[in-house]
Amino acid sequence: MKRSTHIALFLTIILSGCIGTDRLNDEITRVNIQSEKTATLIGGEIEFSAFLENQFGDFFTAPVVWKSSDETILMINSSGHAQAIAKGQVMVVAQYDHIISNEVLITVVESENDPAEIRILTDVSTVAVGDTIQFMAEVTNILGEVLHDLEVEWSSSEPQVFNFFSSGNGVTVMEGISMIKASSGMIMSPIKNIEIGSAQNLEATFSGLNGYTVSGMAVLSQSGPNLVLKFKDNFNAQPGPGLFVYLSNNMNSVAGGREISTLKANSGSQVYEIANTDINAFQFVIIHCKPFNVPFGAGKFE
């Protein structure tokens, strides 16, 4: 055998050994599961799938142990194929070694007209102490049709942190985390985590763009699911036609940004309320001349 052949064979063995070792040393950090649907009629079937994630963020498949919280309602076999047995709701999880997946809530109904799913529509996960939030929910049947005039009840796992004082209307009491859910009759929504912390404020200092002059300070704060944008007394913008206030992720453009309002005044303190927006969604506040599509000035939130 030639020397070059020996070297090639040796390298092949070494590299193969390294690859095998890497795979053996992979640490599974998370198991993610999903289902083709979240509600079915009695006698219906649901297919589940599972994906494992290692410490490098790679995804792959491997056998897992499937579990239903109540097999008298939903039975699931070793391959993730489930059969609906009786009316009710169950949680399905998968386990790989000691790691348990996320939970998937499954509803089994008797009729297509029965309530099958409750979705919490209010998209907020982080709020400040003292904020009040009006949560909204939608009840649908198995066909996805909205069922109106159904009473929805709300509950919090930690009422000392976040508590409901009327239908869907809650108040943050102290810092912490609470799990909330909505229910109607015998079905409930998936759990939603709410983190309550101290009030978060971001500040921006305006500077002019494109030869125009804008100066002063702006403060952005979260109020429940909404934002409050305040210009301080030192705010001043060069007059121009059709000036608007925008939030954007590009200080030189409002493309893909959020139009807030016409500029209320060229100087002085002023307040703008922004509905259903997270405080970290945009990096810049922009004073924009809309008729000519030219930014007059911008400030970066920090």
Secondary structure, 3 states (H helix, E strand, C coil): CCHHHHHHHHHHHHHHHHHHHHHHHCCEEEEEEEECCCEEECCCEEEEEEEEEECCCCEECCCCEEEECCCCCEEECCCCEEEECCCEEEEEEEEECCEECCCEEEEEECCCCCCCEEEECCCCCEEECCCEEECCEEEECCCCCECCCCCCEEEECCCCCEEEEECCEEEECCCEEEEEEEEECCEECCCEEEEEECCCEEEEECEECCCCCEECEEEEEEECCEEEEEECCCCEECCCCCEEEEEECECCECCCCEEEEECCCCECCEEEEECCCCCCCCCEEEEEECCCCEEEEEEECC
